[in-house]
Amino acid sequence: MELKTLMTSEHQDQGRPIPARVHPSGFCKADSNFFSLTTAGDGRIYYTLSSHDIDTHARTYRYDPNTDRVELLFDFGEVTGEAGRKSLPQGKSHTPFYELDGKLYLASHYGFFAVEDEKETLASIPEGYSPYPGGHIISYDIASGKAEDIVRGPRKEGIITMGADGERGRIYGLTWPGGHFLVYDLDSRRLRDLGPVSRDGELGEGDRYFCLCRAFAVYQRNGSVFFTNPDGTVLRYSPDTDRVQPVRGLDMRRDVFGQWDPHRPGHQGYNWRIVIWHEPSALFYGVHPKSGWLFAFDPEKLTIELIQRICCENLRRSGEFEPFRYGYLTLQFGPDNETLYYLSGDPQKQSMDENRFVEWIHLMTYNIRTGDYADHGHLQTEGDLYPTLTQSIAVPGNGRLYSCPWLKKKGAGEKSKAGCDLVSFPDPLAE
């Protein structure tokens, strides 16, 4: 494949801001969004705003581009029946919405946890509170507007990764912190826990520690579910054997990804960060975190082929890693079904207006047919808010792109808390 880089000033001007508009939810305790942003079949944008507050559950919203309206759909605490119970809340969702037969499915996850020496771990439970009840699979009926608690997973385990097999009516999950693989059958409404698949997961110590994979590659043609471990092992769940096993002769370890100790926290190691299916080529496309390398995974030939770095132009030129420790869950195909859109960080320490932030958010595109790459510049909102990090993107094909970035107040200081809300910005490739 011939690789090209668009070097026009229009696409490569590193100081060029992309004007982003905030669509406020009014959820003042929202502080993050991880992967939970999807364009549904009705053309509307569904997203979950998360919170790390011990008394706050996550909330799911819907934005209608035609009416320019943001609507609160449900509160996780109310749907699961855990509101006001003083158990650790369903504070987050780490999964996209999967649409099956008119319903959207998503999963809930811990919001209240601790970080010790870069290791995300269980927090001490304050007096008066009870342990986390377990993550839930939740459905939302688009036509009726009804949210339903489908099933709860293992106690003290959130559901950090989820995938769906529409052909076989199954939903798959990976739990945090223990790394249990879950299989839920929609017809029988039965949930099965196949046990730990990543050593002791993020609870582990020493060589028992593995940072968990955040994205499944669900191959609809034979029902296989592929994911990774941080040592580079590619795992596969097969519905024929009902087992999770390593794929022989295939792994994610590459010298250009960097040198990673899979038993040290603070990074994803050789895990892939995100993978998405591309039907015309029958391939999954994904990104390795930190290195920002785009790759193609062939689920039939069981091969992984590197393409090029899809991170921002500054990092491609300097050879530096992406700034966020776990990489970015922000890869989607555009309406032409051959252009990838990717949001990633540029570790700038100072914005154009002299306010200090951890990073700028850059928009990159890459065409898998022509090899054309472009860095289109960084997001910038009007008013007193500034987007500094994001883990979501939606490309509905209406001329605008959507994300839920961290939003900090200008002049508030580098260590000030950030909020999180939906923003939209123009698609630079829209005709």
Secondary structure, DSSP 4 states (H G I P E B T S, - for coil): ---EE---HHHH-TTPEEEEEEE----TT--B--S-EEE-TTS-EEEEEB---TT---EEEEEETTTTEEEEEEEHHHHHT-TTS-BPP--B--S--EEETTEEEEE-B--S-EEETTEEEPPPPPTT-B-----EEEEEETTT--EEEEEE-STT-EEEEEEEETTTTEEEEEEETT-EEEEEETTTTEEEEEEESSTTGGG--GGG--PPP---EEETTTTEEEEE-TTSEEEEEETTTTEEEEEEEEE---GGG----TTSSSS-TT--SEEEEETTTTEEEEE-TTT-EEEEEETTTTEEEEEEE-S-HHHHHH-PPPSSTT----EEE-TTSSEEEEEEEE--SS-TTS---S-EEEEEEEETTT-EEEEEEEEEESTTEEEEE----B--SSSEEEE--EEEETTS-TTS--EE-EEEEE-TT--
